[in-house]
Amino acid sequence: MCAPATDALFVDLDGTLVFTDVFAEGLLSAVRLHPRRFVHLLTQLPQGYAACKRTLAEFWKPDFDHLPLNAEIIALIQEYRSLGRPVILATATDRIWAEQIAGVCPL
């Protein structure tokens, strides 16, 4: 059986829409600016990677105005949008960040 066709564009966040990894940037920022919270973040490791991402997302906010966006991907998104096609942000990034990034990018 074939998968159903879609005219949607699925865009990955880290390394595609944004040239960097938002979680990695958050970790580096936490080490520098919030060392106590970083230690708390480490206590979340036994609960899994998603718990660490959520804990970090609750206290650190990326600089959305200066995200290194991929201009080619932005152009592709705009092309799909102009054709009335849906654009879906597909990411393992925490929902807090994904929704904020989707709010500042032309998705």
Gaussian input, Z-matrix of N, CA and C with variables (Angstrom, degrees):
# hf/3-21g

backbone

0 1
 N
 C     1     B1
 C     2     B2     1     A1
 N     3     B3     2     A2     1     D1
 C     4     B4     3     A3     2     D2
 C     5     B5     4     A4     3     D3
 N     6     B6     5     A5     4     D4
 C     7     B7     6     A6     5     D5
 C     8     B8     7     A7     6     D6
 N     9     B9     8     A8     7     D7
 C    10    B10     9     A9     8     D8
 C    11    B11    10    A10     9     D9
 N    12    B12    11    A11    10    D10
 C    13    B13    12    A12    11    D11
 C    14    B14    13    A13    12    D12
 N    15    B15    14    A14    13    D13
 C    16    B16    15    A15    14    D14
 C    17    B17    16    A16    15    D15
 N    18    B18    17    A17    16    D16
 C    19    B19    18    A18    17    D17
 C    20    B20    19    A19    18    D18
 N    21    B21    20    A20    19    D19
 C    22    B22    21    A21    20    D20
 C    23    B23    22    A22    21    D21
 N    24    B24    23    A23    22    D22
 C    25    B25    24    A24    23    D23
 C    26    B26    25    A25    24    D24
 N    27    B27    26    A26    25    D25
 C    28    B28    27    A27    26    D26
 C    29    B29    28    A28    27    D27
 N    30    B30    29    A29    28    D28
 C    31    B31    30    A30    29    D29
 C    32    B32    31    A31    30    D30
 N    33    B33    32    A32    31    D31
 C    34    B34    33    A33    32    D32
 C    35    B35    34    A34    33    D33
 N    36    B36    35    A35    34    D34
 C    37    B37    36    A36    35    D35
 C    38    B38    37    A37    36    D36
 N    39    B39    38    A38    37    D37
 C    40    B40    39    A39    38    D38
 C    41    B41    40    A40    39    D39
 N    42    B42    41    A41    40    D40
 C    43    B43    42    A42    41    D41
 C    44    B44    43    A43    42    D42
 N    45    B45    44    A44    43    D43
 C    46    B46    45    A45    44    D44
 C    47    B47    46    A46    45    D45
 N    48    B48    47    A47    46    D46
 C    49    B49    48    A48    47    D47
 C    50    B50    49    A49    48    D48
 N    51    B51    50    A50    49    D49
 C    52    B52    51    A51    50    D50
 C    53    B53    52    A52    51    D51
 N    54    B54    53    A53    52    D52
 C    55    B55    54    A54    53    D53
 C    56    B56    55    A55    54    D54
 N    57    B57    56    A56    55    D55
 C    58    B58    57    A57    56    D56
 C    59    B59    58    A58    57    D57
 N    60    B60    59    A59    58    D58
 C    61    B61    60    A60    59    D59
 C    62    B62    61    A61    60    D60
 N    63    B63    62    A62    61    D61
 C    64    B64    63    A63    62    D62
 C    65    B65    64    A64    63    D63
 N    66    B66    65    A65    64    D64
 C    67    B67    66    A66    65    D65
 C    68    B68    67    A67    66    D66
 N    69    B69    68    A68    67    D67
 C    70    B70    69    A69    68    D68
 C    71    B71    70    A70    69    D69
 N    72    B72    71    A71    70    D70
 C    73    B73    72    A72    71    D71
 C    74    B74    73    A73    72    D72
 N    75    B75    74    A74    73    D73
 C    76    B76    75    A75    74    D74
 C    77    B77    76    A76    75    D75
 N    78    B78    77    A77    76    D76
 C    79    B79    78    A78    77    D77
 C    80    B80    79    A79    78    D78
 N    81    B81    80    A80    79    D79
 C    82    B82    81    A81    80    D80
 C    83    B83    82    A82    81    D81
 N    84    B84    83    A83    82    D82
 C    85    B85    84    A84    83    D83
 C    86    B86    85    A85    84    D84
 N    87    B87    86    A86    85    D85
 C    88    B88    87    A87    86    D86
 C    89    B89    88    A88    87    D87
 N    90    B90    89    A89    88    D88
 C    91    B91    90    A90    89    D89
 C    92    B92    91    A91    90    D90
 N    93    B93    92    A92    91    D91
 C    94    B94    93    A93    92    D92
 C    95    B95    94    A94    93    D93
 N    96    B96    95    A95    94    D94
 C    97    B97    96    A96    95    D95
 C    98    B98    97    A97    96    D96
 N    99    B99    98    A98    97    D97
 C   100   B100    99    A99    98    D98
 C   101   B101   100   A100    99    D99
 N   102   B102   101   A101   100   D100
 C   103   B103   102   A102   101   D101
 C   104   B104   103   A103   102   D102
 N   105   B105   104   A104   103   D103
 C   106   B106   105   A105   104   D104
 C   107   B107   106   A106   105   D105
 N   108   B108   107   A107   106   D106
 C   109   B109   108   A108   107   D107
 C   110   B110   109   A109   108   D108
 N   111   B111   110   A110   109   D109
 C   112   B112   111   A111   110   D110
 C   113   B113   112   A112   111   D111
 N   114   B114   113   A113   112   D112
 C   115   B115   114   A114   113   D113
 C   116   B116   115   A115   114   D114
 N   117   B117   116   A116   115   D115
 C   118   B118   117   A117   116   D116
 C   119   B119   118   A118   117   D117
 N   120   B120   119   A119   118   D118
 C   121   B121   120   A120   119   D119
 C   122   B122   121   A121   120   D120
 N   123   B123   122   A122   121   D121
 C   124   B124   123   A123   122   D122
 C   125   B125   124   A124   123   D123
 N   126   B126   125   A125   124   D124
 C   127   B127   126   A126   125   D125
 C   128   B128   127   A127   126   D126
 N   129   B129   128   A128   127   D127
 C   130   B130   129   A129   128   D128
 C   131   B131   130   A130   129   D129
 N   132   B132   131   A131   130   D130
 C   133   B133   132   A132   131   D131
 C   134   B134   133   A133   132   D132
 N   135   B135   134   A134   133   D133
 C   136   B136   135   A135   134   D134
 C   137   B137   136   A136   135   D135
 N   138   B138   137   A137   136   D136
 C   139   B139   138   A138   137   D137
 C   140   B140   139   A139   138   D138
 N   141   B141   140   A140   139   D139
 C   142   B142   141   A141   140   D140
 C   143   B143   142   A142   141   D141
 N   144   B144   143   A143   142   D142
 C   145   B145   144   A144   143   D143
 C   146   B146   145   A145   144   D144
 N   147   B147   146   A146   145   D145
 C   148   B148   147   A147   146   D146
 C   149   B149   148   A148   147   D147
 N   150   B150   149   A149   148   D148
 C   151   B151   150   A150   149   D149
 C   152   B152   151   A151   150   D150
 N   153   B153   152   A152   151   D151
 C   154   B154   153   A153   152   D152
 C   155   B155   154   A154   153   D153
 N   156   B156   155   A155   154   D154
 C   157   B157   156   A156   155   D155
 C   158   B158   157   A157   156   D156
 N   159   B159   158   A158   157   D157
 C   160   B160   159   A159   158   D158
 C   161   B161   160   A160   159   D159
 N   162   B162   161   A161   160   D160
 C   163   B163   162   A162   161   D161
 C   164   B164   163   A163   162   D162
 N   165   B165   164   A164   163   D163
 C   166   B166   165   A165   164   D164
 C   167   B167   166   A166   165   D165
 N   168   B168   167   A167   166   D166
 C   169   B169   168   A168   167   D167
 C   170   B170   169   A169   168   D168
 N   171   B171   170   A170   169   D169
 C   172   B172   171   A171   170   D170
 C   173   B173   172   A172   171   D171
 N   174   B174   173   A173   172   D172
 C   175   B175   174   A174   173   D173
 C   176   B176   175   A175   174   D174
 N   177   B177   176   A176   175   D175
 C   178   B178   177   A177   176   D176
 C   179   B179   178   A178   177   D177
 N   180   B180   179   A179   178   D178
 C   181   B181   180   A180   179   D179
 C   182   B182   181   A181   180   D180
 N   183   B183   182   A182   181   D181
 C   184   B184   183   A183   182   D182
 C   185   B185   184   A184   183   D183
 N   186   B186   185   A185   184   D184
 C   187   B187   186   A186   185   D185
 C   188   B188   187   A187   186   D186
 N   189   B189   188   A188   187   D187
 C   190   B190   189   A189   188   D188
 C   191   B191   190   A190   189   D189
 N   192   B192   191   A191   190   D190
 C   193   B193   192   A192   191   D191
 C   194   B194   193   A193   192   D192
 N   195   B195   194   A194   193   D193
 C   196   B196   195   A195   194   D194
 C   197   B197   196   A196   195   D195
 N   198   B198   197   A197   196   D196
 C   199   B199   198   A198   197   D197
 C   200   B200   199   A199   198   D198
 N   201   B201   200   A200   199   D199
 C   202   B202   201   A201   200   D200
 C   203   B203   202   A202   201   D201
 N   204   B204   203   A203   202   D202
 C   205   B205   204   A204   203   D203
 C   206   B206   205   A205   204   D204
 N   207   B207   206   A206   205   D205
 C   208   B208   207   A207   206   D206
 C   209   B209   208   A208   207   D207
 N   210   B210   209   A209   208   D208
 C   211   B211   210   A210   209   D209
 C   212   B212   211   A211   210   D210
 N   213   B213   212   A212   211   D211
 C   214   B214   213   A213   212   D212
 C   215   B215   214   A214   213   D213
 N   216   B216   215   A215   214   D214
 C   217   B217   216   A216   215   D215
 C   218   B218   217   A217   216   D216
 N   219   B219   218   A218   217   D217
 C   220   B220   219   A219   218   D218
 C   221   B221   220   A220   219   D219
 N   222   B222   221   A221   220   D220
 C   223   B223   222   A222   221   D221
 C   224   B224   223   A223   222   D222
 N   225   B225   224   A224   223   D223
 C   226   B226   225   A225   224   D224
 C   227   B227   226   A226   225   D225
 N   228   B228   227   A227   226   D226
 C   229   B229   228   A228   227   D227
 C   230   B230   229   A229   228   D228
 N   231   B231   230   A230   229   D229
 C   232   B232   231   A231   230   D230
 C   233   B233   232   A232   231   D231
 N   234   B234   233   A233   232   D232
 C   235   B235   234   A234   233   D233
 C   236   B236   235   A235   234   D234
 N   237   B237   236   A236   235   D235
 C   238   B238   237   A237   236   D236
 C   239   B239   238   A238   237   D237
 N   240   B240   239   A239   238   D238
 C   241   B241   240   A240   239   D239
 C   242   B242   241   A241   240   D240
 N   243   B243   242   A242   241   D241
 C   244   B244   243   A243   242   D242
 C   245   B245   244   A244   243   D243
 N   246   B246   245   A245   244   D244
 C   247   B247   246   A246   245   D245
 C   248   B248   247   A247   246   D246
 N   249   B249   248   A248   247   D247
 C   250   B250   249   A249   248   D248
 C   251   B251   250   A250   249   D249
 N   252   B252   251   A251   250   D250
 C   253   B253   252   A252   251   D251
 C   254   B254   253   A253   252   D252
 N   255   B255   254   A254   253   D253
 C   256   B256   255   A255   254   D254
 C   257   B257   256   A256   255   D255
 N   258   B258   257   A257   256   D256
 C   259   B259   258   A258   257   D257
 C   260   B260   259   A259   258   D258
 N   261   B261   260   A260   259   D259
 C   262   B262   261   A261   260   D260
 C   263   B263   262   A262   261   D261
 N   264   B264   263   A263   262   D262
 C   265   B265   264   A264   263   D263
 C   266   B266   265   A265   264   D264
 N   267   B267   266   A266   265   D265
 C   268   B268   267   A267   266   D266
 C   269   B269   268   A268   267   D267
 N   270   B270   269   A269   268   D268
 C   271   B271   270   A270   269   D269
 C   272   B272   271   A271   270   D270
 N   273   B273   272   A272   271   D271
 C   274   B274   273   A273   272   D272
 C   275   B275   274   A274   273   D273
 N   276   B276   275   A275   274   D274
 C   277   B277   276   A276   275   D275
 C   278   B278   277   A277   276   D276
 N   279   B279   278   A278   277   D277
 C   280   B280   279   A279   278   D278
 C   281   B281   280   A280   279   D279
 N   282   B282   281   A281   280   D280
 C   283   B283   282   A282   281   D281
 C   284   B284   283   A283   282   D282
 N   285   B285   284   A284   283   D283
 C   286   B286   285   A285   284   D284
 C   287   B287   286   A286   285   D285
 N   288   B288   287   A287   286   D286
 C   289   B289   288   A288   287   D287
 C   290   B290   289   A289   288   D288
 N   291   B291   290   A290   289   D289
 C   292   B292   291   A291   290   D290
 C   293   B293   292   A292   291   D291
 N   294   B294   293   A293   292   D292
 C   295   B295   294   A294   293   D293
 C   296   B296   295   A295   294   D294
 N   297   B297   296   A296   295   D295
 C   298   B298   297   A297   296   D296
 C   299   B299   298   A298   297   D297
 N   300   B300   299   A299   298   D298
 C   301   B301   300   A300   299   D299
 C   302   B302   301   A301   300   D300
 N   303   B303   302   A302   301   D301
 C   304   B304   303   A303   302   D302
 C   305   B305   304   A304   303   D303
 N   306   B306   305   A305   304   D304
 C   307   B307   306   A306   305   D305
 C   308   B308   307   A307   306   D306
 N   309   B309   308   A308   307   D307
 C   310   B310   309   A309   308   D308
 C   311   B311   310   A310   309   D309
 N   312   B312   311   A311   310   D310
 C   313   B313   312   A312   311   D311
 C   314   B314   313   A313   312   D312
 N   315   B315   314   A314   313   D313
 C   316   B316   315   A315   314   D314
 C   317   B317   316   A316   315   D315
 N   318   B318   317   A317   316   D316
 C   319   B319   318   A318   317   D317
 C   320   B320   319   A319   318   D318

   B1=1.4485
   B2=1.5298
   B3=1.2803
   B4=1.4649
   B5=1.5185
   B6=1.3291
   B7=1.4629
   B8=1.5238
   B9=1.3331
   B10=1.4668
   B11=1.5252
   B12=1.3095
   B13=1.4650
   B14=1.5273
   B15=1.3036
   B16=1.4559
   B17=1.5227
   B18=1.2923
   B19=1.4579
   B20=1.5235
   B21=1.3080
   B22=1.4648
   B23=1.5225
   B24=1.3162
   B25=1.4615
   B26=1.5172
   B27=1.3101
   B28=1.4552
   B29=1.5143
   B30=1.3341
   B31=1.4623
   B32=1.5175
   B33=1.3211
   B34=1.4598
   B35=1.5274
   B36=1.3127
   B37=1.4630
   B38=1.5272
   B39=1.3258
   B40=1.4632
   B41=1.5237
   B42=1.3295
   B43=1.4549
   B44=1.5157
   B45=1.3200
   B46=1.4597
   B47=1.5249
   B48=1.3265
   B49=1.4670
   B50=1.5283
   B51=1.3178
   B52=1.4691
   B53=1.5248
   B54=1.3099
   B55=1.4684
   B56=1.5240
   B57=1.2958
   B58=1.4540
   B59=1.5230
   B60=1.3197
   B61=1.4554
   B62=1.5278
   B63=1.3146
   B64=1.4627
   B65=1.5271
   B66=1.3166
   B67=1.4630
   B68=1.5284
   B69=1.3306
   B70=1.4698
   B71=1.5254
   B72=1.3270
   B73=1.4605
   B74=1.5221
   B75=1.3171
   B76=1.4622
   B77=1.5091
   B78=1.3299
   B79=1.4654
   B80=1.5251
   B81=1.3258
   B82=1.4663
   B83=1.5299
   B84=1.3037
   B85=1.4541
   B86=1.5240
   B87=1.3221
   B88=1.4628
   B89=1.5210
   B90=1.3104
   B91=1.4718
   B92=1.5282
   B93=1.3346
   B94=1.4684
   B95=1.5205
   B96=1.3227
   B97=1.4610
   B98=1.5284
   B99=1.3167
   B100=1.4656
   B101=1.5284
   B102=1.3322
   B103=1.4681
   B104=1.5313
   B105=1.3082
   B106=1.4799
   B107=1.5213
   B108=1.3060
   B109=1.4634
   B110=1.5252
   B111=1.3271
   B112=1.4596
   B113=1.5287
   B114=1.3106
   B115=1.4614
   B116=1.5298
   B117=1.3453
   B118=1.4688
   B119=1.5290
   B120=1.3034
   B121=1.4586
   B122=1.5269
   B123=1.3159
   B124=1.4686
   B125=1.5264
   B126=1.3329
   B127=1.4701
   B128=1.5278
   B129=1.3181
   B130=1.4667
   B131=1.5292
   B132=1.3320
   B133=1.4656
   B134=1.5318
   B135=1.3404
   B136=1.4708
   B137=1.5328
   B138=1.3208
   B139=1.4675
   B140=1.5279
   B141=1.3282
   B142=1.4584
   B143=1.5209
   B144=1.3204
   B145=1.4599
   B146=1.5298
   B147=1.3240
   B148=1.4709
   B149=1.5285
   B150=1.3221
   B151=1.4706
   B152=1.5244
   B153=1.3331
   B154=1.4689
   B155=1.5245
   B156=1.3219
   B157=1.4623
   B158=1.5233
   B159=1.3324
   B160=1.4577
   B161=1.5299
   B162=1.3297
   B163=1.4592
   B164=1.5150
   B165=1.3244
   B166=1.4587
   B167=1.5347
   B168=1.3141
   B169=1.4666
   B170=1.5293
   B171=1.3097
   B172=1.4631
   B173=1.5254
   B174=1.3390
   B175=1.4683
   B176=1.5262
   B177=1.3258
   B178=1.4674
   B179=1.5189
   B180=1.3180
   B181=1.4570
   B182=1.5285
   B183=1.3232
   B184=1.4704
   B185=1.5299
   B186=1.3023
   B187=1.4626
   B188=1.5324
   B189=1.3137
   B190=1.4568
   B191=1.5264
   B192=1.3225
   B193=1.4688
   B194=1.5206
   B195=1.3313
   B196=1.4625
   B197=1.5306
   B198=1.3268
   B199=1.4529
   B200=1.5338
   B201=1.3253
   B202=1.4690
   B203=1.5359
   B204=1.3336
   B205=1.4629
   B206=1.5224
   B207=1.3076
   B208=1.4590
   B209=1.5310
   B210=1.3164
   B211=1.4651
   B212=1.5306
   B213=1.3224
   B214=1.4608
   B215=1.5238
   B216=1.3255
   B217=1.4721
   B218=1.5245
   B219=1.3305
   B220=1.4708
   B221=1.5285
   B222=1.3324
   B223=1.4698
   B224=1.5303
   B225=1.3209
   B226=1.4619
   B227=1.5305
   B228=1.3224
   B229=1.4698
   B230=1.5285
   B231=1.3162
   B232=1.4681
   B233=1.5255
   B234=1.3259
   B235=1.4619
   B236=1.5264
   B237=1.3267
   B238=1.4627
   B239=1.5233
   B240=1.3200
   B241=1.4712
   B242=1.5300
   B243=1.3319
   B244=1.4670
   B245=1.5294
   B246=1.3360
   B247=1.4644
   B248=1.5305
   B249=1.3428
   B250=1.4587
   B251=1.5146
   B252=1.3103
   B253=1.4665
   B254=1.5220
   B255=1.3285
   B256=1.4649
   B257=1.5215
   B258=1.3335
   B259=1.4595
   B260=1.5246
   B261=1.3180
   B262=1.4636
   B263=1.5169
   B264=1.3242
   B265=1.4590
   B266=1.5217
   B267=1.3184
   B268=1.4579
   B269=1.5212
   B270=1.3249
   B271=1.4500
   B272=1.5181
   B273=1.3148
   B274=1.4607
   B275=1.5271
   B276=1.3275
   B277=1.4617
   B278=1.5190
   B279=1.3282
   B280=1.4550
   B281=1.5247
   B282=1.3093
   B283=1.4672
   B284=1.5283
   B285=1.3267
   B286=1.4626
   B287=1.5212
   B288=1.3315
   B289=1.4662
   B290=1.5219
   B291=1.3298
   B292=1.4659
   B293=1.5247
   B294=1.3052
   B295=1.4683
   B296=1.5200
   B297=1.3244
   B298=1.4704
   B299=1.5218
   B300=1.3160
   B301=1.4702
   B302=1.5169
   B303=1.3160
   B304=1.4722
   B305=1.5317
   B306=1.3194
   B307=1.4610
   B308=1.5127
   B309=1.3301
   B310=1.4762
   B311=1.5261
   B312=1.3202
   B313=1.4654
   B314=1.5249
   B315=1.2998
   B316=1.4666
   B317=1.5269
   B318=1.3195
   B319=1.4706
   B320=1.5091
   A1=108.68
   A2=116.78
   A3=122.11
   A4=110.35
   A5=114.35
   A6=119.60
   A7=108.70
   A8=116.33
   A9=118.26
   A10=111.28
   A11=116.08
   A12=121.20
   A13=109.52
   A14=116.09
   A15=120.90
   A16=108.55
   A17=114.97
   A18=118.69
   A19=110.34
   A20=116.39
   A21=121.61
   A22=110.75
   A23=114.91
   A24=121.93
   A25=107.45
   A26=116.69
   A27=121.94
   A28=107.74
   A29=116.50
   A30=121.90
   A31=109.22
   A32=116.05
   A33=121.87
   A34=108.07
   A35=116.53
   A36=120.50
   A37=111.64
   A38=116.74
   A39=122.09
   A40=111.83
   A41=115.58
   A42=120.95
   A43=114.13
   A44=118.14
   A45=121.05
   A46=109.93
   A47=117.20
   A48=119.78
   A49=110.47
   A50=115.02
   A51=122.38
   A52=106.84
   A53=117.65
   A54=121.17
   A55=113.57
   A56=117.89
   A57=121.43
   A58=110.06
   A59=116.57
   A60=123.23
   A61=107.32
   A62=116.77
   A63=121.61
   A64=111.06
   A65=118.33
   A66=121.25
   A67=110.61
   A68=117.57
   A69=120.78
   A70=110.64
   A71=116.95
   A72=119.83
   A73=110.95
   A74=116.30
   A75=120.90
   A76=112.13
   A77=116.73
   A78=120.09
   A79=111.22
   A80=116.22
   A81=119.86
   A82=110.99
   A83=116.40
   A84=120.75
   A85=110.65
   A86=116.94
   A87=120.71
   A88=111.17
   A89=117.18
   A90=120.78
   A91=110.26
   A92=116.30
   A93=121.14
   A94=113.37
   A95=116.42
   A96=120.39
   A97=114.63
   A98=117.16
   A99=121.29
   A100=111.06
   A101=118.25
   A102=119.33
   A103=113.87
   A104=118.30
   A105=119.63
   A106=111.21
   A107=115.53
   A108=118.86
   A109=110.78
   A110=116.02
   A111=119.45
   A112=109.99
   A113=117.16
   A114=120.86
   A115=109.59
   A116=116.23
   A117=119.79
   A118=110.71
   A119=115.83
   A120=121.03
   A121=110.56
   A122=116.15
   A123=120.46
   A124=112.09
   A125=116.28
   A126=119.11
   A127=111.59
   A128=116.95
   A129=121.33
   A130=112.47
   A131=117.30
   A132=120.76
   A133=113.98
   A134=118.97
   A135=117.67
   A136=113.51
   A137=117.49
   A138=120.95
   A139=111.98
   A140=116.59
   A141=120.15
   A142=113.16
   A143=112.62
   A144=122.02
   A145=111.29
   A146=116.92
   A147=120.69
   A148=111.08
   A149=117.46
   A150=120.61
   A151=110.53
   A152=116.67
   A153=120.51
   A154=110.56
   A155=116.01
   A156=119.80
   A157=110.79
   A158=117.16
   A159=120.43
   A160=110.52
   A161=117.50
   A162=120.90
   A163=110.87
   A164=116.85
   A165=120.92
   A166=110.90
   A167=116.97
   A168=120.95
   A169=111.92
   A170=116.82
   A171=120.08
   A172=112.95
   A173=117.69
   A174=117.39
   A175=114.67
   A176=117.95
   A177=119.34
   A178=109.41
   A179=116.14
   A180=122.13
   A181=108.90
   A182=117.28
   A183=119.81
   A184=110.68
   A185=115.63
   A186=121.22
   A187=106.90
   A188=115.08
   A189=120.52
   A190=113.31
   A191=116.86
   A192=119.59
   A193=112.57
   A194=117.14
   A195=120.33
   A196=112.89
   A197=116.90
   A198=119.27
   A199=109.25
   A200=117.07
   A201=119.23
   A202=110.31
   A203=115.28
   A204=121.15
   A205=111.25
   A206=115.65
   A207=123.04
   A208=108.02
   A209=117.24
   A210=122.46
   A211=112.00
   A212=118.75
   A213=121.49
   A214=111.01
   A215=115.80
   A216=120.08
   A217=109.92
   A218=116.84
   A219=120.64
   A220=109.63
   A221=117.66
   A222=121.49
   A223=110.91
   A224=116.72
   A225=120.78
   A226=110.40
   A227=116.21
   A228=120.81
   A229=109.99
   A230=115.88
   A231=120.02
   A232=111.23
   A233=116.86
   A234=120.97
   A235=110.66
   A236=116.89
   A237=120.81
   A238=111.05
   A239=115.99
   A240=120.47
   A241=110.91
   A242=117.42
   A243=120.75
   A244=111.44
   A245=116.24
   A246=121.06
   A247=111.58
   A248=115.78
   A249=120.15
   A250=113.90
   A251=116.51
   A252=120.71
   A253=110.49
   A254=117.48
   A255=119.98
   A256=111.92
   A257=114.93
   A258=122.45
   A259=106.86
   A260=115.76
   A261=121.58
   A262=109.50
   A263=115.93
   A264=121.24
   A265=107.72
   A266=116.53
   A267=122.81
   A268=107.85
   A269=116.73
   A270=119.10
   A271=112.03
   A272=115.17
   A273=121.19
   A274=110.14
   A275=116.19
   A276=120.95
   A277=108.60
   A278=116.40
   A279=119.64
   A280=110.90
   A281=115.78
   A282=122.39
   A283=112.38
   A284=118.00
   A285=121.45
   A286=109.82
   A287=116.72
   A288=120.71
   A289=111.16
   A290=117.46
   A291=120.53
   A292=110.53
   A293=117.25
   A294=119.94
   A295=111.68
   A296=116.79
   A297=119.79
   A298=110.43
   A299=117.31
   A300=120.63
   A301=110.14
   A302=117.27
   A303=120.33
   A304=110.29
   A305=117.38
   A306=120.99
   A307=114.14
   A308=117.51
   A309=120.44
   A310=112.05
   A311=117.24
   A312=121.01
   A313=108.78
   A314=116.29
   A315=119.79
   A316=112.24
   A317=117.02
   A318=120.01
   A319=111.18
   D1=135.13
   D2=-179.89
   D3=-86.56
   D4=149.34
   D5=175.03
   D6=-71.02
   D7=145.48
   D8=178.80
   D9=-64.74
   D10=143.05
   D11=178.49
   D12=-74.74
   D13=148.48
   D14=176.88
   D15=-137.36
   D16=150.77
   D17=176.17
   D18=-103.58
   D19=12.06
   D20=-179.91
   D21=-80.33
   D22=152.25
   D23=173.62
   D24=-105.85
   D25=121.74
   D26=176.26
   D27=-100.00
   D28=125.43
   D29=-175.74
   D30=-119.19
   D31=124.83
   D32=174.18
   D33=-78.27
   D34=146.98
   D35=-177.88
   D36=-82.70
   D37=-71.75
   D38=-173.47
   D39=-70.11
   D40=122.01
   D41=178.35
   D42=84.63
   D43=-4.57
   D44=178.77
   D45=-123.44
   D46=-73.27
   D47=176.36
   D48=-67.65
   D49=-41.73
   D50=177.23
   D51=-111.54
   D52=133.47
   D53=-176.46
   D54=-69.46
   D55=-9.65
   D56=-176.06
   D57=-118.17
   D58=-174.76
   D59=176.02
   D60=-111.18
   D61=115.76
   D62=-174.77
   D63=-62.05
   D64=-40.01
   D65=179.85
   D66=-64.52
   D67=-43.29
   D68=179.01
   D69=-62.19
   D70=-42.35
   D71=176.95
   D72=-61.78
   D73=-40.10
   D74=178.40
   D75=-63.58
   D76=-41.24
   D77=178.00
   D78=-61.94
   D79=-45.78
   D80=179.50
   D81=-62.29
   D82=-41.18
   D83=178.39
   D84=-65.13
   D85=-41.68
   D86=-179.71
   D87=-62.90
   D88=-41.41
   D89=178.60
   D90=-60.64
   D91=-44.31
   D92=-177.95
   D93=-74.91
   D94=-47.01
   D95=-168.47
   D96=-101.56
   D97=-24.07
   D98=-175.88
   D99=-135.94
   D100=61.77
   D101=-174.12
   D102=-58.79
   D103=-36.38
   D104=178.65
   D105=-66.85
   D106=-40.98
   D107=178.25
   D108=-68.15
   D109=-32.55
   D110=176.70
   D111=-63.22
   D112=-41.96
   D113=177.62
   D114=-61.46
   D115=-43.00
   D116=176.45
   D117=-60.71
   D118=-38.98
   D119=178.55
   D120=-58.48
   D121=-40.55
   D122=179.33
   D123=-61.98
   D124=-30.65
   D125=178.93
   D126=-69.30
   D127=-14.51
   D128=179.33
   D129=-83.43
   D130=-11.91
   D131=-176.59
   D132=-53.85
   D133=-42.75
   D134=178.87
   D135=-61.50
   D136=-21.37
   D137=179.65
   D138=-85.20
   D139=-8.16
   D140=176.47
   D141=111.87
   D142=166.20
   D143=-176.91
   D144=-62.33
   D145=-40.46
   D146=-178.96
   D147=-63.27
   D148=-37.14
   D149=178.23
   D150=-65.24
   D151=-38.09
   D152=176.79
   D153=-64.51
   D154=-44.06
   D155=179.51
   D156=-62.10
   D157=-42.43
   D158=-179.60
   D159=-64.98
   D160=-45.33
   D161=179.51
   D162=-58.32
   D163=-45.31
   D164=179.15
   D165=-65.14
   D166=-42.54
   D167=-179.08
   D168=-64.01
   D169=-25.85
   D170=-179.36
   D171=-74.62
   D172=-20.20
   D173=-178.98
   D174=-124.15
   D175=-9.86
   D176=179.68
   D177=-124.07
   D178=132.62
   D179=179.39
   D180=-117.11
   D181=123.63
   D182=176.80
   D183=-61.38
   D184=156.42
   D185=175.82
   D186=-81.60
   D187=88.94
   D188=-173.26
   D189=-63.13
   D190=-26.68
   D191=179.64
   D192=-72.66
   D193=-16.81
   D194=-176.73
   D195=-122.62
   D196=24.54
   D197=176.45
   D198=-65.36
   D199=136.56
   D200=178.07
   D201=-78.12
   D202=83.58
   D203=-177.00
   D204=-77.96
   D205=147.54
   D206=178.20
   D207=-85.66
   D208=109.77
   D209=-176.44
   D210=-60.57
   D211=-34.45
   D212=179.18
   D213=-65.60
   D214=-39.75
   D215=179.11
   D216=-70.27
   D217=-40.23
   D218=176.72
   D219=-58.92
   D220=-43.81
   D221=178.83
   D222=-62.52
   D223=-40.81
   D224=178.72
   D225=-64.26
   D226=-42.46
   D227=177.57
   D228=-60.07
   D229=-45.92
   D230=-179.77
   D231=-63.10
   D232=-37.53
   D233=177.69
   D234=-62.85
   D235=-47.48
   D236=178.88
   D237=-61.83
   D238=-43.11
   D239=179.28
   D240=-61.74
   D241=-41.40
   D242=-178.83
   D243=-64.93
   D244=-24.00
   D245=177.72
   D246=-89.85
   D247=0.99
   D248=179.99
   D249=77.61
   D250=17.34
   D251=-179.47
   D252=-90.75
   D253=146.96
   D254=179.68
   D255=-73.95
   D256=148.30
   D257=175.50
   D258=-122.08
   D259=126.72
   D260=-176.79
   D261=-118.27
   D262=126.60
   D263=175.52
   D264=-84.72
   D265=114.67
   D266=-178.87
   D267=-108.74
   D268=117.30
   D269=-174.10
   D270=-155.08
   D271=154.41
   D272=171.65
   D273=-96.24
   D274=1.11
   D275=176.03
   D276=-64.76
   D277=149.71
   D278=179.76
   D279=-56.57
   D280=144.65
   D281=-177.35
   D282=-56.64
   D283=-35.22
   D284=179.17
   D285=-55.75
   D286=-51.21
   D287=-179.57
   D288=-70.24
   D289=-42.18
   D290=-176.98
   D291=-59.10
   D292=-44.45
   D293=179.90
   D294=-67.22
   D295=-37.79
   D296=178.50
   D297=-67.60
   D298=-42.23
   D299=179.26
   D300=-66.95
   D301=-41.83
   D302=177.37
   D303=-60.93
   D304=-30.41
   D305=179.30
   D306=-71.95
   D307=-24.92
   D308=-178.82
   D309=-103.66
   D310=-9.58
   D311=178.54
   D312=-105.94
   D313=155.98
   D314=-177.58
   D315=-79.44
   D316=63.37
   D317=-179.95
   D318=-92.40

